[in-house]
Amino acid sequence: MKILIVKLSSIGDVVHTLPSLYALRGAYPMAEIDWLVEEEAKGIIKGNPMINNVVVVKKRGFLKNPGQTWRVAKGLKASGYDMVIDFQGLFKSGIWVYFSGARRRIGFDKGREFSHIFLNEKLDPYDPNKHAVDRYLQLARYAGGKVSKVRFPFKFSEDERECVLGLLKEGNMVKDEDFIILSPSARWGTKLWGVERFAELAEEINKRFGFKVVLVGSEADIGLLHEIASTANSVINLGGRTTLKELAFLMKLSLLVISVDSGPMHIASAVGTPVVAIFGPTAPWRTGPYGNNNIIFRRVLECSPCFSRRCGDNICMKDITVREVMDGVVAIITGKIKFSATSGKSKKEEIAIGCDSRV
């Protein structure tokens, strides 16, 4: 049995597909399961023992590098896959599904960008308001996967563990010292909460609990993270210094992660660390941190969620205050929050415990 998972990007979406990998491996323990992914997100799945081969392609590489496209396509065809599952549902993923030549080509009907035309087994169109993890598990279940429990399979090497512990030691942290992670960056400007707010939050955390705060992000985020670190005390800036797997292990060690809607937010919830998530233009019931051990802050506005990358005032993010987010941090640290699928409300804010409740 040879199975190909097609999930190219983004980091958060690849994380959301991990439970489907777990379900498929549980059903087909002796199968060869390969994964087709773009370069940016490959670090999430590299070295995963549930995957036999990771096939990496360039983003928008069809026209930019036709030679590589042809070589990868020939390799997929030669692999003789019995089943390919399109978890992406875009035209580019549909092309790869077609190139695979698999006997069974599975995905959702009426997919975006006409991706469904490349399939020969189509599930009914998915409910866009269902969480991405649960949508993908529908495909895994159809393909025979065992979906009795949701698990995010991560395997950390000794080198990855040692690297993270070394970075913390560089920040003058002793072994087993508690710390909190801030992940303030996102690709969309409308998802950002602001340098000043994150700096103030870091100061409040240190003042209230004495915990060090660790800043995380990619190399592209170094400037933003430096602004926060230069303003706040007791901050360790690890921006651009970890791979995705090292970031996952770092988050696993932390007490909690405070984040805007981003790939690192999904990594944190996947490794089981509580998340305080700040949402504005996007919908947490679709792509919030998965599970019930998270707190989600967002404003209930007529214009939100708008899913827009540009906004004139960005009030959905600006109206969420440092004090409110700090109250969520305190509730988790002091154990005042007993996680469940319930929500608490006040006149100015709504807080969702987990992402199963819409707010």
C-alpha positions in Angstrom: 0.0 0.0 0.0 1.5 3.4 -1.0 -0.2 6.6 0.1 0.6 10.2 -0.8 -0.5 13.1 1.4 -0.7 16.4 -0.5 -0.5 19.3 1.9 1.8 22.0 0.6 1.4 24.9 3.0 1.2 26.9 5.2 2.8 26.0 8.5 -0.5 26.1 10.4 -2.2 24.0 7.7 0.5 21.4 7.7 0.1 21.2 11.5 -3.6 20.8 11.1 -3.0 17.7 8.9 -0.9 15.8 11.4 -3.9 14.2 13.1 -4.9 12.8 9.7 -1.4 11.4 9.3 -1.8 9.7 12.7 -5.1 8.3 11.7 -3.8 6.9 8.4 -0.7 5.4 10.0 -2.9 3.7 12.6 -5.0 2.1 9.9 -2.1 1.2 7.6 0.8 0.4 9.8 2.8 -1.3 7.0 2.0 1.2 4.2 4.4 3.6 2.7 3.1 7.0 3.5 4.8 10.0 1.7 4.0 13.7 2.0 4.3 16.4 -0.7 5.1 19.8 0.9 6.5 23.2 0.0 9.9 24.3 1.4 8.5 26.7 4.0 6.6 24.1 6.0 8.9 21.0 5.5 10.5 21.5 8.9 7.3 20.5 10.6 7.3 17.0 9.1 11.0 16.3 8.5 12.1 13.3 10.6 8.6 12.2 11.5 8.8 8.4 11.9 5.2 8.0 10.6 6.3 9.4 7.2 8.5 7.3 4.8 9.4 10.1 2.4 9.0 13.9 2.4 8.9 15.2 -1.1 9.7 19.0 -1.2 8.7 21.4 -3.9 9.2 25.1 -4.3 6.4 27.5 -3.8 5.0 28.6 -7.2 7.6 26.4 -8.8 5.6 25.1 -11.8 6.6 28.0 -14.1 9.7 29.3 -12.3 11.4 25.9 -12.4 9.8 23.6 -14.9 12.7 21.3 -14.9 12.3 20.5 -11.2 8.5 20.3 -11.7 9.0 17.6 -14.3 11.5 15.7 -12.3 9.2 15.6 -9.2 6.2 14.7 -11.4 8.1 11.8 -12.9 9.2 10.6 -9.5 5.6 10.7 -8.2 4.4 8.8 -11.2 7.1 6.2 -10.8 6.3 5.7 -7.1 3.0 3.9 -8.1 0.8 5.4 -5.4 -2.4 3.5 -4.7 -4.0 6.5 -3.0 -3.4 10.2 -3.0 -5.3 12.6 -0.7 -5.6 16.3 -1.5 -5.8 18.0 1.8 -4.9 21.4 0.2 -7.8 21.8 -2.2 -6.2 24.3 -4.6 -5.4 24.2 -8.3 -1.7 23.7 -7.6 -2.3 20.8 -5.3 -4.8 19.3 -7.8 -2.0 19.4 -10.5 0.3 17.4 -8.2 -2.6 15.0 -7.5 -3.0 14.5 -11.3 0.8 14.1 -11.8 0.9 11.3 -9.2 -1.2 9.0 -11.5 -2.6 7.4 -8.4 -5.5 4.9 -8.8 -7.5 6.7 -6.1 -7.4 10.5 -6.0 -9.4 11.7 -3.0 -10.6 15.1 -1.9 -13.6 17.4 -1.4 -15.9 18.2 -4.2 -16.3 21.8 -5.4 -12.9 22.7 -4.1 -11.3 26.1 -4.5 -9.8 27.0 -7.9 -11.6 23.9 -9.4 -9.2 21.5 -7.7 -11.9 18.9 -7.7 -11.6 18.3 -11.4 -8.4 16.3 -10.7 -10.1 13.9 -8.3 -11.9 10.6 -9.0 -13.3 10.1 -5.5 -15.0 13.2 -4.1 -16.5 13.9 -0.7 -19.4 16.3 -0.4 -18.2 19.9 -0.2 -16.9 20.7 3.3 -18.5 23.0 5.8 -16.1 26.1 5.9 -17.1 26.8 9.5 -15.8 23.5 10.7 -12.3 23.6 12.2 -9.6 22.7 9.7 -8.4 19.7 11.8 -11.9 18.2 11.7 -12.3 18.9 8.0 -9.1 17.1 7.2 -10.0 14.2 9.4 -13.1 13.7 7.2 -10.8 12.9 4.4 -8.7 10.6 6.5 -11.7 8.7 7.7 -13.0 8.3 4.2 -9.6 6.9 3.2 -9.9 4.3 6.0 -8.0 6.2 8.7 -8.7 5.4 12.4 -10.1 8.6 13.9 -10.9 7.5 17.4 -8.7 10.1 19.0 -7.0 13.3 17.7 -3.2 13.2 18.1 -0.5 15.5 16.7 2.5 13.3 16.2 5.8 15.1 16.9 9.2 13.4 17.3 12.1 15.4 18.6 15.7 14.4 18.0 18.3 14.6 20.7 20.0 17.4 18.7 16.8 19.4 18.6 16.3 19.1 22.4 19.9 20.0 23.1 19.8 23.0 20.8 16.7 24.4 22.6 18.2 23.8 26.1 21.4 25.5 24.9 19.5 28.6 23.7 17.7 28.9 27.1 21.0 28.5 28.9 22.4 31.3 26.8 19.5 33.4 28.1 20.6 32.8 31.7 17.8 30.4 32.4 18.4 27.5 34.8 17.1 24.0 34.1 13.3 23.6 34.6 12.8 27.4 35.1 9.3 28.4 34.1 8.9 30.8 31.2 6.2 32.2 28.8 6.4 32.6 25.1 5.2 35.5 23.1 4.7 35.0 19.3 3.7 38.5 18.1 4.2 38.2 14.3 1.9 37.2 11.4 2.0 37.5 7.7 -1.1 39.7 7.5 -0.8 43.2 8.9 -4.4 43.0 10.1 -3.5 40.2 12.5 -0.9 42.2 14.4 -1.6 43.4 17.9 1.3 45.9 18.1 4.8 46.2 19.4 3.9 48.4 22.4 1.2 46.0 23.6 3.4 43.0 23.5 6.2 44.9 25.3 3.8 46.0 28.0 2.5 42.5 28.3 6.0 41.1 28.8 6.7 43.7 31.5 3.4 42.8 33.3 4.2 39.1 33.2 7.6 39.6 34.7 6.3 42.0 37.3 3.4 39.7 38.4 5.1 36.3 38.3 8.8 36.9 37.8 8.8 34.7 34.7 11.2 35.3 31.8 9.5 35.9 28.5 10.8 34.3 25.3 10.1 36.0 22.0 9.9 33.7 18.9 9.6 34.3 15.2 11.3 33.8 11.9 14.3 35.6 10.5 11.8 38.0 8.8 10.5 39.0 12.2 13.8 39.9 13.8 13.2 43.7 13.5 9.8 43.5 15.2 11.1 41.2 17.9 14.1 43.5 18.5 11.7 46.4 19.1 9.9 44.5 21.8 13.0 43.2 23.4 14.6 46.7 23.5 11.6 48.0 25.4 10.8 45.2 27.9 13.0 43.7 30.6 13.6 40.0 31.3 13.0 39.1 27.6 14.9 36.5 25.7 14.8 37.1 22.0 15.1 33.8 20.0 13.8 35.2 16.7 15.3 33.4 13.7 17.3 31.1 15.9 15.1 27.9 15.9 13.9 25.5 13.2 10.2 24.7 13.3 10.8 21.5 15.2 13.0 23.3 17.7 10.3 25.9 18.1 7.8 23.1 18.8 10.0 21.6 21.5 10.6 25.1 23.0 6.9 25.6 23.1 6.4 22.2 24.7 8.6 23.3 27.6 6.8 26.6 28.2 4.0 27.3 30.6 1.9 28.9 27.9 2.1 30.7 24.6 0.5 34.1 23.8 0.1 34.6 20.1 -1.7 36.2 17.3 -3.3 34.0 14.6 -0.2 32.4 13.1 1.7 29.2 12.4 3.5 29.2 15.7 0.1 29.4 17.5 -0.9 26.2 15.9 2.4 24.5 16.8 1.9 25.5 20.4 -1.6 24.0 20.7 -0.4 20.9 18.8 2.3 20.1 21.4 -0.3 20.5 24.2 0.8 23.9 25.6 -2.1 26.3 26.6 -2.5 29.2 24.3 -3.8 32.7 24.8 -4.7 33.7 21.2 -5.6 37.2 20.0 -7.9 37.1 17.0 -9.2 39.9 14.7 -9.9 39.4 11.0 -10.0 35.6 11.1 -12.4 33.0 12.6 -11.1 31.0 15.6 -13.8 28.3 15.0 -12.2 27.6 11.6 -8.5 28.0 12.4 -8.1 28.7 16.1 -5.8 26.8 18.4 -7.3 23.3 18.4 -8.7 21.8 21.6 -10.2 23.1 24.8 -7.1 24.2 26.8 -6.9 27.6 25.1 -8.3 31.1 25.7 -9.3 33.1 22.6 -9.8 36.9 22.7 -11.7 38.6 19.9 -14.3 41.3 19.5 -17.7 40.6 18.2 -18.1 43.2 15.4 -20.2 43.3 12.3 -17.1 43.4 10.1 -15.3 40.5 11.8 -14.3 38.1 10.6 -13.5 39.8 7.3 -10.5 37.7 6.3 -8.9 40.8 4.9 -5.2 41.5 4.8 -5.8 45.3 4.7 -7.9 47.5 6.9 -8.3 51.2 7.6 -8.5 51.1 11.4 -8.0 47.4 12.4 -10.3 48.1 15.4 -10.9 44.3 15.9 -7.3 44.0 17.1 -6.7 47.5 18.6 -9.7 47.2 20.9 -8.3 44.2 22.7 -6.3 45.6 25.7 -3.2 44.4 27.5 -5.2 44.2 30.7 -7.7 41.8 29.2 -5.0 39.5 27.8 -3.1 39.7 31.1 -6.3 38.6 32.9 -6.3 35.5 30.7 -2.7 34.8 31.5 -3.3 35.1 35.2 -6.4 32.9 35.0 -4.3 30.1 33.4 -1.3 30.5 35.6 -3.3 30.6 38.8 -5.6 27.8 37.8 -8.7 29.9 37.9 -9.7 28.7 34.4 -11.0 25.1 34.4 -10.9 24.3 30.7 -14.1 23.2 29.0 -16.1 24.2 26.0 -17.8 27.1 27.8 -17.3 30.8 27.5 -17.3 33.8 29.7 -18.4 37.3 28.7 -18.3 40.9 29.8 -19.7 44.0 28.2 -16.4 44.9 26.5 -15.0 41.5 25.7 -15.8 37.9 24.8 -13.5 35.1 25.8 -13.8 31.6 24.3 -12.4 28.6 26.2 -11.2 26.4 23.3 -12.2 26.9 19.7 -15.3 24.8 19.7 -17.5 27.8 20.7 -18.1 30.7 18.4 -17.8 34.2 19.8 
